[in-house]
Structures are given as C-alpha cells and as structure tokens.
Amino acid sequence: MGDQLATGSRRGLKPALPLLLPAYLWLTVAIFLPLSAMVFFSFMTDLPLAGKEWAFTLGNYAAFFSQSLYSTLLLASLRLGLEVTLWCVVVGYPAAYVLAKVLKGRSREAIFLLVILPFWSNGLVRIFSWAMVLREGGILDTALNAVLPFKINIDLMYSYPAVIIGLVHSYVPYMVLTCYLTLQAIDDSLLEAGRSLGASRLQVLKRVIIPLSMPGLIAGAALIFVPVVGSFMEPRILGGRTGTFYGTVIEDQFVAVFNWPLGAALSFILLAVVLIILALAAPVLRRAG
Amino acid sequence: MAGVQVANVSRSFGAHKALDDVSIDFPDGGFYALLGPSGSGKTTLLRQIAGFDFPDTGRIAIGGESVERVPVEKRRIGMVFQNYALFPNMSVAENVAFGLSVRGEPKATIAAEVQRALDLVQLGKLGGRRPHQLSGGQRQRVALARAIVTKPRVLLLDEPLGALDKALRVDMQIELKRIQREIGITTIFVTHDQEEALTMSDRIGILRDGRLVQEGPPEEIYDRPQSEFAATFLGDANIFRGDATGNGIRLPDGTAIAAASGASVAVGTKASCAVRPERIRISTGAATAGADIANVLKGRVSKRIFAGNNSTYFVDHDGQTLKVIVQNSGAERLAEGQPVVLSWSSESTVLIAA
C-alpha cells in the first residue's frame, strides 16, 4: 500500500517536471544568482571593478553595529512599517467589508476598480501627484481655504505624515484584496446565526467576522510591512529632509555613494531583522487565526 | 414560551410580492410546519418572524408583544439554519455557549447550561470537537443545542433536515420532535417536504405565491383540502372537474361524482372533486353502487408500479389517468390493459370550488 503510494507519487512528479522547470529556471536566474552576488559583495571591501583592489571583510556588517545611526534608522523604519500597516488596516478593512458583504453586482465592480487603480498607476506619478496635493498652496491647502471661513496653512509636504499618506495610498490595495477574499468566504448565515443568538452587530464583528478574516489580515499585514520597512521612494520624495529612513540609506549606498558592499550588507541585516520579526510573530498570529 | 401571531403581513421585493397579506396564529407550544414549493414565501415569512427582514405592512407578535420593528438580536428567538451555520472558528461547546456569553452570563452558568443542552441532543461528550470534525447529523444537533440553550421564546427551523440523507432524516425527525416536546417550545418549521410536514407537525400552513392557501391540523388538510393545490401538494389526489350538482359534480361524460364534504358550490357552476388514491377500490368484476360506494367508474389499467408493501395502478378513464394505491394483501394482481371498475364512497370525496 505504502509502496504503491510512493511509486504513484514518483510517477506523478516526472510529467510535472516540464511544468516546473521554467519557473525554477527563472527563479534561479532572476533571484538566486543576483542575490548570491549581493551576499558575495557584502563581504568585500570594494567592488571588483576597473582593476580595483579588494579583499574579504566583515567590516560592512560591523559598520551597522559600530554606528548607532543605522540601528536608529532601522528602528524608525520598523516604526514606519508598523504605522503604515495599522493605517492600511484602518482604511482597508472596512472597505473590504463593504465590498464583500454590502455591495453587490455592478456597484461592487465599480468600487473594486477604484481600489485597484493605484496598483495600475506608476509609482512615481502616484507620489508626485501627492506632492502637488500636500504642498503649501497645493490642492489640499487651496481646497480647505476655499471652504473654511478662517485662513489655515496646510503644509504637509516634506513631513512624516506625508510619507505615511503616500505609503498607505500605495499599499492599501493589498489589505483590501486579502481581506476581501477572506471576508467573502464567510457565509452570511454565520452572521445571521450570531444575531439570532442575541449578539449585536458589534459583537458579531468582534467574535465571528474578525476571527474568521484573520488570515486575510495577517497576509495583508505581511505583504505591507515587509516592503514598507525597506521603502525609499515615498520617504525621499514626500519626506524631504525628514524622510531619511533605513531604505533611503541603502539606496544612497547603491546610487549616490556607490558603496555597494555596505548597501548589500545593510540590506541583508534588514532581511534578517524582518525574518526574525515574522518568526516571532508567527505563533501569536497563528493562534489568532 | 409564547405563541406567535402574524397578522396581514405583506412584503415585496421590487415588483415581486413575496408575502401577500398573510395571517397565521402559531399556537403556544405547538409544532407548526410552513409548507410550500420554492418561491412560495415560506422562508420569507420565517425571516420576518426571526427579524432578519421587516414586513412592509402588517403585525408580528411574539408572546403578545409586537416585534415587527424589533431587530433580531432583541427578539429572543432560536434559529436553526439549513446549512447549520456553526461558527468554524469555535469548538462545539463554544458554539453552544455563544448565545449565553454575548449576554454576559457568568462562566459557571454557561458551562452548566452548555453541558445540559449538549446532553439533551445526546452530544454530551463532543464539546471539545470542531464543527468540521462532526457528521451532518451531529452538526444538526449542535445547531439545535445552540438555538435552544438561550431559552428562546420561539424556535425557528429553516429546512433543517434538507441536507441529511433519507435514513438520518427520519431519525432526526423523531429526535427533533422528542426535544420539542421535552422543552415544550413553540416551533415553526419551514419545509418543502410534505411527508416531513405531515409526520412532525401538529399544524400545517400551506403557502403558494406569497399567500396562505390553507392551514390547520395535518389530518384536516389531508381529509378536507379546500383547493386543488392543497389537495395535490399535501399528499396525492385524483382531481375530477365538472359542473356542480348540489351534492357533487357531473363529469363531461355524464358520470355523477358524489361528495359528502367540502365547499358549498352553486348548482351548475364549475367545481372539482378530490379523491385520495388509497381510498379507491379497484376490481375486475362489476361493483354496484351502494350506500358505501356511491361512486363507480369504469376504466382500463395503463400501468402498475410495484413498491413492495403496495402497488400503484394508473387507470385510464375518459382521457384522464387516475391513480389508485392498493395494499399488497396477497390478492390477485391486475395486468396492464385489463378493464377494471373503480369505486369509492362519497365520504372519501371532497368538493372544491373552482
């Protein structure tokens, strides 16, 4: 019986090989090789270009621990990731709920399109259009002063809130999509059963809907938190001087300072920290899910 | 416990009248079946009583208290859903405890009440299981325990046996009836299965196109249907159509059908007579019309279906096919194509106004 199963599965793998091969070939070429090169770089004193001298070193990793600037920035980036993720939950979850449980047919499709739209627009265009909205004398400033009877000065440009706004805008579709999928899978009769048992709408939300949609919340949070911690475009353009984060420092190493080894080392430290955080959070999140 | 009164309730969805001026008095402690084909409005009516939806017009009262604008969670009802709707993120015990814990009952009370409810549905040992680890019949029992543990005023059941296979369904019918008697709760049961309605309930309401067609005890509806629809939807019936004669009807071929009960219909107007297939006697010899066999018809067997304990004969008479059910008593079986004489009493015949 066991033998039959084993040969059966072996026979099942062979025909699947041609199907798997392209994906694995692509992953090897596109991700594994460059990443290995980066690991290699991160242990070098300088780039092996134009006959420059280089040697192996741990100095790039040591730099992270010897200069408090890096860990301070990493903490700031982690805090940024946490805040953006929270705002995405606050903004995205109710939208996903309305899409999955309230709207039907045409109106659902239309609203869905509005949510997905930022996904399809170019990231730079998205960020620069926020710049036009947020700057002093910009669209938000002008609109508010046209409505309000008193004069106010909205100058959110080059500030922490501007970075948050831009990042939330970019990443909220992930939260909407993952939560929408899990919310949609919840049978309406479960919500009706809850209320027939005397639970208010709020109690049904707390005890039935949120626990059942936890997998979507967790998936959305992971999809948002990880890239936001390493983000550099929104902080640089919308944050200006206040927009120095761990991600922008890494970008500087690659683009401005041309110190690839340090940039690579900082990247892998970030990767390690994020993996540790996710690993620590996993048991807690699994229990919640 | 409390009775439920539904008075002149109407509910439309767009142009569709799902409920049209329905009035039913559900007696306190009774088991009432709402019977009808799909789209008849039976589930809509149940949802009005539950409070998931409010009527456009009309009154609904539970225990004498008007509730037609009271939301579900304040109506103190218990409901069992067609798909059971157990919370998949909770254990069996947590499912049953849900209604008590949202009311903020103390933990010790909840534990005791949950155990009592699970014992009542004979699942006392399965409190720790998850719903997906249970069989269909067990889920059904959990859903029932969850619905009654809060001591609701009325128990609403939406086709709760629909998803079970035949053998299990019969078991659950008996079980459901036992539990209902034991706690004496007013129960309203939606079904499209006439057999289920007949065997379980002490009153039946038949709905069609959003209207109440007839209601009363099962025996009364079965013996004295007031419409062709009621006669054919609850059980099987042979329907004769003709002109009213004062004590029955005359068929187009001149045969008179005598009916001892039913509506009073003016002589000469269109009317029908309904006869249950098991009330008709079938024979090969000549049967003379007497006091107990007022009605005699000649015909020819077109088909016989053998079903073990009984046989169904389809008999052609003047272009109409009549159904006769005969208990298998060991007597001679009739062949297809054989000429036969059908006879039945006027007491077995119900006159129905067109």
Interface residues (C-beta under 8 A of the other chain):
Chain A: D187 S189 L190 E192 A193 G194 R195 S196 L197 G198 A199 S200 Q203 R207 V208 P211 L212
Chain B: A50 F52 P71 V72 E73 K74 R76 I77 G78 M79 F81 Q82 N83 A85 L86 F87 P88 N89 F98 G99 V102 R103 R146 A147 T150 L156
